[in-house]
Amino acid sequence: MSALSPPRRMILNAFTMNCVSHIQQGMWSRNDTRQTEFNSLEPWLELARIAEKGCLDTIFLADVMGLYDNYEDGADTSFREAMQVPVNDPMLLIPAMASVTRHLGFAFTSSVLQAHPFTFARQLSTLDHLTEGRVAWNVVTSYLPNAGSNLGFDGLPPHDERYERAEEYLEVVYKLLEGSWADDAVVHDRDRRVYAEPDRVRAINHRGPYFQVAGPHLSSPSPQRTPVLFQAGMSERGRTFAAQHAECIFVVGSSRSAATLAQDLHKRAHLQGRSNTDMRLIGGVAPIVGGTESEALDKQADYEESLSIEAGLAHISGNLGVDLGGIDPDQPLESFRTERVQGFIKNLLDSAPAGTRTMGDLIKSNLAGAWLTGSVEQVADELERRFHSGLDGFNLTYTVTPGTFVDFIEGVVPILQERDLVQREYASGTLRKKLFGQDRLPSSHPAAAVRF
Ligand SMILES: Cc1cc2nc3c(=O)[nH]c(=O)nc-3n(C[C@H](O)[C@H](O)[C@H](O)COP(=O)(O)O)c2cc1C
């Protein structure tokens, strides 16, 4: 793929969720945000138009399939604070948002625990057809035990077993999307009365430990076949998985830990026969911008008043699998053990000298997202610095919506465009073509091995 890759530029995604409150908890109570209107279509259509006007690459929708229910022994705080509940299906927003845009991509999250891969592969193809190839799938393995219980697993399967399931899930999806219909299967020949050539469509007859799927796939080949693959595995097992399959990989933590992580992911990818240009590393940032630095700092101070520490603790408790009600903020982080989202803790530990990080640091680093506050030039400078230190792009987390995105697009994007760091207009074609220069996954990707 390297020969065809477009020049390296910064990728920007508007990161949100089909719910009231995604990451910066408590903000929904303000009157300068549309978060509580999430049940209606109109704010989503507005956001899609704004994102496309700003030439962003995608709107990226997070999702969970269960409650954060372990803080102070239950989900009361989550319900009171609308902390990722109520939460609607992200996928169903996409055709509507696609209908008011021409180029913007749409990435959505779906867990390998949630839908049978046969059903899910058909949904992927349908979305890829309807959007003319503008879809990406964020592959997740779930971390909330309530999600596992909701989906018939009686709690969550163990961490590494979830990745084993994910491997097979992807294998089934690849076989259906890439291997079931030949490129020339659909002939649409009215004279001969042949829509599809039967001998160019085949069953997949997959039999594995988790899934048995005969096939053939029921949808015809869509523009990208497999949508662009997003992933955010941070653990040892998660990184191996990401290096093998993912095209956009999320890295969290400071620039230093992100650079170390980037090196590690590239090394793992090379072992799989993939190259650096086959993947993009995406960091996270929550921009708070003003015309001047002091204007931005005033804005931040105002936002801080609205943050809900309580809801933040409920969020982090769910992420970590540990009830943080009554935690000692001075407890050394090294002494803290959890089965879940191990990568977050490792990143934080790696970003400071041994023995200096505490539970308080963990709580603070989670609650505000990753605020980057400054004048439009200062924010542009910092993103440029991170881009040059190895990150290929950023998920923009909102504090208020669509206000955070509008501020960024009106203030920072023109500066980044002036510096030739982001696109001024969209390239034509599918999302993968815009990001990587070609519609289909490259031959170095494991999906290519099962092609028709
Ligand atoms: C930017 C970003 C977005 C994520 N979005 C979701 C999500 O929407 N749903 C979800 O279940 N997990 C999400 N995760 C969690 C990851 O899928 C993964 O579980 C986590 O990074 C821990 O990795 P590990 O399981 O390899 O330790 C996200 C992580 C990051 C960094």
The ligand as a Gaussian input file, in Angstrom:
#p B3LYP/6-31G(d) Opt

LIG

0 1
 C      -10.306000       6.361000      22.128000
 C      -10.876000       5.090000      22.708000
 C      -12.193000       4.779000      22.433000
 C      -12.781000       3.627000      22.977000
 N      -14.088000       3.383000      22.711000
 C      -14.676000       2.315000      23.280000
 C      -16.057000       2.094000      23.104000
 O      -16.753000       2.881000      22.458000
 N      -16.605000       1.003000      23.668000
 C      -15.874000       0.102000      24.388000
 O      -16.424000      -0.884000      24.843000
 N      -14.550000       0.304000      24.589000
 C      -13.955000       1.394000      24.081000
 N      -12.628000       1.630000      24.314000
 C      -11.875000       0.669000      25.141000
 C      -11.026000      -0.240000      24.294000
 O      -11.815000      -0.946000      23.369000
 C      -10.249000      -1.239000      25.158000
 O      -11.124000      -2.057000      25.877000
 C       -9.360000      -0.518000      26.125000
 O       -8.523000       0.367000      25.414000
 C       -8.532000      -1.481000      26.943000
 O       -7.730000      -2.265000      26.133000
 P       -7.391000      -3.722000      26.586000
 O       -8.696000      -4.442000      26.680000
 O       -6.489000      -4.282000      25.528000
 O       -6.724000      -3.582000      27.934000
 C      -12.030000       2.771000      23.800000
 C      -10.695000       3.103000      24.087000
 C      -10.114000       4.255000      23.559000
 C       -8.703000       4.571000      23.892000

